[in-house]
Amino acid sequence: MGLTCGDIPKFICALIFPPIGVLIETGCDKHLVICILLTLLGYLPGIIYACYVIIDK
């Protein structure tokens, strides 16, 4: 799917705290858990995964 103007706030949230961007995009599901774990392991992997989820959905 293409990106919309509604994705801009999600990307901003994903840069500040990645799980918030994923939570807004997908709700409380497996993607949120994966993003939280990646953020705990390293901030950059969490950001990359959050951006991937926002672009992919």
Phi, psi and omega in degrees: 000155178279163178277147178237173178295335178289346179278342182299311177297329178294319178294321178297315177296323180294329178284326180283307179213100189310318181298334179294317178298320179290321179298318179295321184285312190246346185086197184268095180215196185296329180295324178295316180296316179298318181294321178297315180296317179293324178292323178292326179285330180181138185296317183297315176300326177295318179295315181298315180293320179297317178296321177300315181295318181295318180289322186287325184282000000 
